[in-house]
Amino acid sequence: MSLGLILILVGGMLSATFSGTETGFYRVTRVRLVIDGLRGSRIARGLLWLTNHPALFVSTALIGNNIANYLVSLGFVLLSERLAPGVAASARDLLVTLISTPILFIYGELLPKQLFFLAPNRLLRWTGPFFLLVTILLAPLSALLYGISRFIQQLVGQMPLKVRPELARKELQQVLLEGQEAGLLTPQQRDVAQNLFAFGGQPIGQLCMPIRALKTVTHEAPYEEVRRIAERLGQALVPVLHARTERPVGYYRVAELYQLQKLPPLHPIPSYIQQTPQVSVLTDMVRQNCDLAKVLDDAGKWIGLVTRQRLLAQTIQHH
């Protein structure tokens, strides 16, 4: 009797886990998986990988559910043999079916699916590790079903869309719009967030300007010359080049020119490789309180300049 009860409990828990996880997997938002994955969550990365291999996920869930249902059925059979040994086998099997079906449907299917439908993110944190472990353990059995599914996909010419660890622009806009409607974001904050996701990942090389785009002075230029150039061109900063090498060595802030009435301290210019994401450069420049940066090619050769003002302008622009 104890073995039958154990099989029923274990099978019921497995059925609830596989059924609920399947619903939670399709219910969870891709945005949440991507963000959790970027934060270092291995469970989110594993589920994101399964998103790109839906046939493997379905195969694992199908095999797991069948094993769970078999354990429940076996448990009820063993229990019925102990409780009603004199009843005919056919009648006992019918009784087992009538009793086990509603219990398994309610507690192994309906209830866990409803719970995972309401709170997929939270519950997947609990069942995700177990499901990924089962995916590995059942890989030999799932491989056959997975291979058949892949063959059919190749045959009909329809392959599942790959989920990249970047947010789709349309999906992101929908999430931000929902945040605005819920009162969590203002329209201006939504525009900034959209611009950050739209342009933040692009390389800084796309925004760099040649040195001739800004009026420069040499590091030997006197105060009067620097101020005259600043007044004539209306620049907020003046890049400073070395007199002999003509390479940037720093910059002056025009506001400090007027405030000090002499040459202010020379501010250093950080360097960034042209493939560095714009949002990383902007964040670093804000942290260092830097207004100007050098852009280098992959070989480390200087190719242009970029200003913090230019980066900020792209971030707060309206669509």
C-alpha positions in Angstrom: 0.0 0.0 0.0 2.8 2.4 0.8 4.5 1.8 -2.6 1.2 2.6 -4.4 0.8 5.8 -2.5 4.4 6.8 -3.1 4.0 6.2 -6.8 0.7 8.2 -6.9 2.3 11.2 -5.1 5.5 11.2 -7.1 3.6 10.7 -10.4 1.2 13.5 -9.5 3.9 15.9 -8.6 5.8 15.1 -11.8 2.6 15.6 -13.9 1.9 18.9 -12.2 5.5 20.0 -12.8 5.7 19.1 -16.5 2.2 20.4 -17.2 2.7 23.7 -15.3 6.2 24.2 -16.7 4.8 23.8 -20.2 2.2 26.4 -19.7 4.6 28.7 -17.9 7.2 28.3 -20.8 4.7 29.6 -23.3 3.3 32.2 -21.0 6.5 33.8 -19.8 7.5 37.0 -21.7 10.7 36.8 -23.8 11.7 40.2 -22.5 11.9 38.8 -19.0 14.0 35.8 -20.1 16.3 38.0 -22.0 16.8 40.4 -19.1 17.3 37.6 -16.5 19.7 35.9 -18.9 21.8 39.1 -19.3 21.8 39.4 -15.5 23.5 36.0 -15.3 20.6 33.7 -14.6 21.6 30.3 -16.0 18.0 29.1 -15.7 16.8 31.9 -17.9 19.6 31.2 -20.4 18.6 27.6 -20.5 14.9 28.4 -21.1 16.0 30.9 -23.7 18.0 28.1 -25.4 14.9 25.8 -25.3 12.9 28.7 -26.9 15.2 28.3 -30.0 14.6 24.5 -29.9 10.8 24.1 -29.2 10.8 20.6 -30.6 13.2 19.4 -27.9 11.1 21.2 -25.2 7.9 19.6 -26.4 9.5 16.2 -26.6 10.8 16.4 -23.1 7.4 17.6 -21.7 5.6 14.8 -23.6 7.9 12.0 -22.4 7.9 13.4 -18.8 4.1 13.6 -18.7 3.8 10.1 -20.0 6.2 8.8 -17.4 4.2 10.7 -14.7 0.9 9.3 -15.9 2.3 5.8 -16.0 3.5 6.1 -12.4 0.1 7.4 -11.2 -1.7 4.6 -13.0 0.7 2.0 -11.6 0.3 3.4 -8.1 -3.5 3.2 -8.3 -3.3 -0.4 -9.7 -1.1 -1.5 -6.8 -3.3 0.3 -4.3 -6.4 -1.3 -5.7 -4.9 -4.8 -5.5 -4.2 -4.3 -1.9 -7.6 -2.8 -1.0 -9.8 -5.0 -3.2 -8.0 -8.3 -3.8 -11.2 -10.2 -4.5 -12.5 -7.9 -7.2 -12.1 -9.0 -10.8 -9.2 -7.5 -12.7 -11.5 -5.9 -15.4 -13.7 -4.3 -12.8 -10.7 -3.1 -10.8 -9.1 -1.5 -13.9 -12.4 0.3 -14.6 -12.5 1.5 -11.0 -8.9 2.7 -11.2 -9.7 4.6 -14.3 -12.8 6.3 -12.9 -10.9 7.3 -9.7 -7.5 8.3 -11.1 -8.7 10.3 -14.2 -10.4 13.2 -12.4 -7.7 13.4 -9.7 -4.9 13.5 -12.3 -6.8 15.9 -14.5 -7.5 18.4 -11.7 -4.3 18.2 -9.6 -1.9 17.1 -12.3 -3.1 19.2 -15.2 -5.7 21.9 -14.6 -4.6 23.4 -11.3 -0.8 23.6 -12.1 -1.6 25.0 -15.6 -3.8 27.7 -14.0 -1.1 28.6 -11.4 1.6 28.8 -14.0 -0.6 30.9 -16.3 -1.1 33.5 -13.5 2.5 33.6 -12.3 4.9 32.1 -14.9 8.0 34.0 -14.0 8.0 33.2 -10.3 7.0 29.5 -10.7 9.5 28.9 -13.5 12.3 29.9 -11.1 11.3 26.8 -9.0 10.6 24.2 -11.7 13.1 25.5 -14.3 16.2 23.8 -12.8 14.4 20.5 -12.6 13.0 20.7 -16.1 16.5 21.5 -17.5 17.9 18.5 -15.6 15.2 16.2 -17.0 15.9 17.6 -20.4 19.5 16.4 -20.1 18.5 13.0 -18.6 15.8 12.3 -21.2 18.0 13.6 -24.1 18.5 10.1 -25.6 14.7 9.5 -25.7 13.9 13.1 -26.8 16.5 13.0 -29.5 14.4 10.6 -31.6 11.3 12.8 -31.4 13.4 15.9 -31.9 15.0 14.4 -35.0 11.7 13.5 -36.5 10.4 17.0 -35.8 13.4 18.6 -37.4 13.0 16.3 -40.5 9.4 17.4 -40.9 10.4 21.1 -40.5 13.0 20.6 -43.2 10.5 18.8 -45.4 7.8 21.4 -45.2 10.3 24.3 -45.2 9.2 25.9 -42.0 11.8 26.4 -39.3 11.1 28.0 -35.9 12.2 31.6 -35.5 15.3 32.0 -33.5 15.1 34.1 -30.3 18.1 36.4 -30.1 19.3 37.8 -26.8 18.3 41.2 -28.0 14.9 42.8 -27.7 12.8 43.1 -30.8 12.0 46.8 -31.4 8.2 46.2 -31.9 8.1 44.0 -28.7 10.0 46.6 -26.7 7.7 49.4 -27.9 4.7 47.4 -26.7 6.3 46.8 -23.3 7.1 50.5 -22.9 3.7 51.5 -24.0 2.1 49.3 -21.4 4.4 50.9 -18.8 3.3 54.3 -19.8 -0.4 53.3 -19.7 0.1 51.9 -16.2 1.6 55.2 -15.1 5.1 53.8 -14.6 6.7 55.9 -17.4 6.1 59.3 -18.8 6.0 59.8 -22.6 9.5 61.4 -22.4 10.9 58.5 -20.4 9.4 56.1 -22.9 11.1 57.9 -25.7 14.5 57.9 -24.0 14.1 54.1 -23.2 13.2 53.4 -26.8 16.1 55.4 -28.1 18.5 53.7 -25.8 17.4 50.3 -27.0 17.3 51.4 -30.6 20.6 53.2 -30.8 22.4 52.2 -27.6 23.7 48.9 -29.1 25.1 50.5 -32.3 28.8 51.0 -32.5 30.2 54.4 -31.5 32.1 54.5 -34.8 28.8 55.5 -36.5 28.7 58.8 -34.6 32.3 59.8 -34.6 33.3 63.1 -36.4 36.5 63.9 -38.2 38.7 66.4 -36.4 38.0 69.0 -39.0 34.3 69.1 -37.8 35.5 70.9 -34.7 37.7 74.0 -34.5 40.8 73.1 -32.6 43.8 74.8 -31.0 47.3 73.6 -30.2 48.5 73.0 -26.6 50.8 76.0 -27.1 47.9 78.5 -28.0 47.5 81.4 -25.5 44.4 82.3 -23.7 43.4 85.1 -26.0 43.5 82.9 -29.1 41.5 80.1 -27.5 38.8 82.5 -26.2 38.6 84.2 -29.6 38.0 80.9 -31.3 35.4 79.9 -28.8 33.5 83.2 -29.2 33.5 83.1 -33.0 32.3 79.5 -33.3 30.0 79.1 -30.3 31.4 75.7 -29.3 30.9 74.5 -25.8 34.4 72.9 -25.8 37.6 73.3 -27.8 39.7 70.3 -28.6 43.4 70.7 -28.0 46.0 69.1 -30.4 49.7 68.6 -29.8 51.6 71.2 -31.8 53.9 68.6 -33.5 51.9 65.3 -33.7 48.5 67.0 -34.2 46.9 64.3 -32.0 44.3 65.2 -29.4 45.7 65.6 -26.0 42.7 67.1 -24.2 40.1 69.8 -24.4 39.0 73.1 -22.8 35.5 73.9 -21.5 34.5 77.3 -22.8 32.5 78.0 -19.6 35.7 77.6 -17.6 37.5 80.0 -20.0 35.1 82.8 -19.0 34.9 81.9 -15.4 38.7 81.8 -14.8 39.7 84.5 -17.3 42.7 82.3 -18.1 43.4 78.9 -19.6 41.6 76.3 -17.4 43.0 72.9 -16.6 43.2 70.6 -19.7 40.6 67.8 -19.5 41.8 64.4 -20.7 40.2 62.6 -23.6 39.3 58.9 -23.1 39.6 56.5 -26.0 37.1 53.9 -27.3 37.3 51.3 -30.0 34.8 52.0 -32.8 32.8 48.8 -32.1 32.0 49.9 -28.5 28.3 50.2 -28.0 27.1 53.9 -27.9 25.3 53.4 -24.6 28.4 52.0 -23.0 30.4 55.1 -24.1 27.7 57.5 -23.0 27.5 55.8 -19.6 31.3 55.9 -19.1 31.5 59.5 -20.2 28.8 60.6 -17.8 30.5 58.7 -15.0 33.8 60.4 -15.8 32.1 63.8 -16.4 33.8 63.8 -19.8 32.5 65.8 -22.8 34.8 64.6 -25.6 36.2 61.2 -26.5 38.5 59.7 -29.2 37.3 56.9 -31.4 39.9 54.3 -32.5 39.7 51.6 -35.2 40.3 48.0 -34.5 44.1 48.5 -34.8 44.1 51.3 -32.3 44.5 54.1 -34.8 42.7 57.3 -34.1 39.9 58.0 -36.6 37.7 60.7 -35.1 36.0 62.3 -32.1 32.6 62.1 -30.5 31.0 64.5 -28.0 28.7 63.6 -25.1 26.3 66.2 -26.4 26.0 64.3 -29.7 25.3 61.1 -27.8 22.7 62.7 -25.5 21.0 64.4 -28.5 20.4 61.0 -30.1 19.1 59.5 -26.8 16.5 62.2 -26.2 15.4 62.8 -29.7 11.7 62.2 -30.5 10.5 59.8 -33.1 
